């Protein structure tokens, strides 16, 4: 019987030898608006956070390479405004200055690369400009 104990231990430990940490997928990340309603006007700052859905933690150092804001939620996708990136002090937060020229629904579209992940994170967030 004593010869079976080391064999049992080896068999029990065998699956652990191949255990690997769960790999992340680009779908494990999402942008979230910090405010869904903003005052209409020029110089409005729209801020988003990049979150790892698995942990709920903010993800710093993403590279946002495409951004657009337009009034698609109100059926006016051609009504767009310029976005200018502005610095933030909070890791995982990304901010943009824009001109919300009209009250109503606005769509913020972002495309980003997350450090260490393959693929592109694409996001479309809806916010509201109020008087």
N, C-alpha and C positions, 0 to 999 in steps of 0.2 A: 503494500500500500504506500510506502514512503516514496516509491518511484513515481507514483501518480500525482502527488502533491506539486512537485515542480512542473510537471506537464500541465496540470490544471492552471497553475499560475501563468504559465506561458500562453495558454489558449485564452485565458481571461484578459491578458494584457495585449494580445495581438491586435484587436480593433483599435486600441488607443495609439498604437504605433503609427497608424495612418490617419488619425484625427487631424483635421486642419481647421483653422479658424474660418468662420463663415466669411465668404468674400462679399464685398459690397457690390451693388449694382447701381447704375446711374439713377434708376427708379427709386433708390433708397433716399434720395435727396429731393427737397422741394423749397421753393421760395415762398415766403409768406409776407404779406403786407403788414407793416406795423400799425397802419391806420387805414381803414377802408373808406373813410370819408375825410375829405380835405376841402378847405375853402377855395373856391374858384378864384383865379387871378394869376398874375405873373410872379415868378420867383418861388413858386410852391416847391417844397422838397418832399419827394416821395421816397420813402425808405422801405426796404425789404430786408428780411433775414433769410439766410440760407440755413436750412435745418437738415440734420441727418434724422430721418424718420425712425430709425431703429433705436436711437438713443435720446432724441429730442434736443440734442446739443447743437449749438451754432457751428457752422463750418466756415472758417476763415480762408482767405487766399484763393478764392475762386476767380477765374478770369472771365469776366462778362465781355463778350466780343460782339454782341448784337443787342440793341435795345430799341424799342419803339413804343410810343404812346399815342393812342388814337381813340376816337369815339365809336368804335365798332359796336359796343353794347346798345347804343342808341341808333344803330343803322347807318352810321356815318363814318365808315372806316377810312374814307379819304380825308376826314378832318383830323389831322395829326398835328402834333406839336414837337418841338425839339426837346431832346433830353441831354442834359449836361451832367456827367458824373461829378459828385462832390465827395470830399473825404468824410469819413466817419471815425469815431474813436472806439466804437464797439466792434470787437472781432466778430465776423460773420454777418455784419450789417453792411448794406450797400445802398447808397443814396443817389438821387438824381434830382436836379433842379429843372423845372419845366414851367410852361405857361398853360394852365388849364383855362383856356379862353372862353369856355362855355360851361354852364351848369349841366350836370347830367352824368351819364355813365362813361367811364374811360377804361380802356384796356391797356395794361402795361405788359408788353411782350419782351421776354429776355431769353438769351441763349448764352450758356456758360460752360466752361470746362472746370470740373472739380479736380483739384490736385490729387493725383494717384488713381484716378478713375478713367476708364475708357468711355468713349461716347460723349454726347452733348446733352446737357440738361436744358430742356426747353420748357418755358413756363409762360402762361397767360393769366394774368391776375386782373380782376375787375375792381375798380374803385369808383367812388362817386364824388363829383365836385358839387359843393353846396354854396348857396349865396353867402 
